[in-house]
Structures are given as C-alpha cells and as structure tokens.
Amino acid sequence: MTPDDRKYTKSHEWIKVEDDIAVVGITDHAQEALGDITFVELPSAGESVEAGTECAVIESVKAASDILAPVAGEVSEANTTLDDSPEMINESVYEDGWIFKLRNFDEAEVEALLDADQYEASLEKDD
C-alpha cells in the first residue's frame, strides 16, 4: 500500500515533509524492482540539489539506479545507517530506509508532485 502522508515522483522517489525538513526515499515499487540492495551512494550534508537531478545511487544485485531529487533544496542529513545496512531500504522502505533529508525547499514544488492515488495510477499505466 502506498502511504498517503507523502508525495511521489514518476521516477519512484517519495518525499515526506516534517516541519521544515523533507525526508526522501524510494517507493516500495522501486525497491521491489531493484531486488536486494547492496550499496547506497549518499549525498553529502550541505550539498545543494536541483529537482529532477541525480543526487544518490542505489546498487542492487540486479542493477544500479540513480535517485533523483524530487524537489530542489539543501541536503541536511544523509541516512548513514545505509552505509553498513543498505538492505534497510528493502526492509523498511517508507520508514527506516529513508535516504536523505532536505531543508530550504519550496513547499509549492512538493505540492506539485503526485499524491498516493496519482502515483498508483502511474504504475498501472506502466504495466
């Protein structure tokens, strides 16, 4: 089930705003497609990212996949737990498996992203 407390991109990232911080991860659909995740290249704190640009890389037994920033902002924190436990994304994709957090982002950019129903509909079109 796709949680409805966050927004989604067509490239399978999610973003959840908590006060003035936006938490970013990949969707369950993405982690299933990737399979067992073996490595995550995280962005650095303080790094500025632009919406739709590569800011992290996930490697799995099947493939490597770029993670795109869902909105522009500044990386405030990366989930360094993933350095030693990249499988956390497979195990807890919407909670402990977050990838990075952003600050100084535009709420309007977040609102323009897909809601859970729109994301689910986009997946059905891809099938």
Summary of the structure (lengths in Angstrom):
residues: 127
radius of gyration: 13.3
end to end distance: 16.8
largest distance: 37.8
contacts: 384
relative contact order: 0.25
helix: 24%
strand: 35%
